[in-house]
């Protein structure tokens, strides 16, 4: 699971420093709906595409995939192996 921890750590760092600097209590289970807005979600999409080298489909931008950092890690793991 070290790869997942690394992805989770990277995501948490990115969200805490770039998108929600006033939210120090973020963790992998935090509901991101109340933390980031739709513009920030699009920034996460661009960040994922650049960092992990795959295109995020518009239909994949759902609460199930983008609702928490844990969900994002699972989504990234699933898609970057293709």
N, C-alpha and C positions, 0 to 999 in steps of 0.2 A: 503493500500500500504506500510506499514512499512516493511514487509518482503522483498518486491522488493527493497526498498531503502537500506536495510541492505545488500542484495546480491550485489547491484550496488556498494555500498561503499566498500565492501570486495573485489570485482573484481578490482575496481579502485585502491585501496591500493596495492593489489598484483601486478598489472601491473606496477604501478608507482614505486614501491620499488624493485621489482624483475626482471622485464623484460625491462622496459624502464625508468630508473631513470632520464634520461635527458629530460623527457617530462612532465613538471609540468602542462601543460595546458590541459591535458586529461580530458574529461568529458564523459557522457553516450552516446553522439552522435558522438564522434570522430571516424573517419574511422580508424580502427586498422590495415588495410592493410599497411599503410605507417609507422606504429609505431612498429609493431612486425613482426618478420619473421616466417617462417614455424616451425623452432625449438621452438620458443617461443609459438606458437599456441599449439604445442604438450605438452609443459609445462603447459599451461592453461588447456588442456584436463586432464592431470594427476591431477592437482590441483582440478578441478571440481569433478572428480571421487572420490578423497579422501575426499573432504569437504562435498559433497552432496550425496555420497553413491549410485551412479548409473554409469553404463558403458556408455561412449559416443561412439556411433557407428561411424565408419570411414566415412560412407556416410553422417553423420550429420555435418561433419566439412566442412561447406560451408560459403560463404560470407553472406548468409541470416541468418545463425545461429551465426556466429562468427565475423561478420563484425564490430559490435559496442558493447559496453558494454550493451546498451539497448537490443540489439538482444540476447546477451548471457543471460541476466536476463530472458527474455521470454523463451528461450530454457531451462534453468535450471528449471524455474517454471513449465513448461510443463512436463518435464521428472521426476522430483523428486516426483511428486504426484502419479506416477504409482505404 
